[in-house]
Amino acid sequence: MSRLINGVMHYTSKEMEEKYGDSQAMWSHYARKGKIPAVKWIDDNWYFNPEEVEKAAIIANMYAGRVNEQQTV
């Protein structure tokens, strides 16, 4: 069940699975490891701000294609 936290709608790992794919367990895993920004609320569910998740994905994707690039001088 989503919650309004600090004026922004946050979604549980189950709702993130339904909206963005992957599994509920993986969303919780990413949150525990700090790979995706999340808030742990009183009921022990992880809550994700979709805007923060999107920003984290954009930053990660900026570096993903640069692994095999060579610098030319």
Buried (B, 14 or more C-beta within 10 A) or exposed (E): EEBEEEEEEBBBBBBBBEEBEEEBEBBBBBBEEEEBBBBEEEEEBBBBBBEBBEEBEEEEEEEEEEEEEEEEE
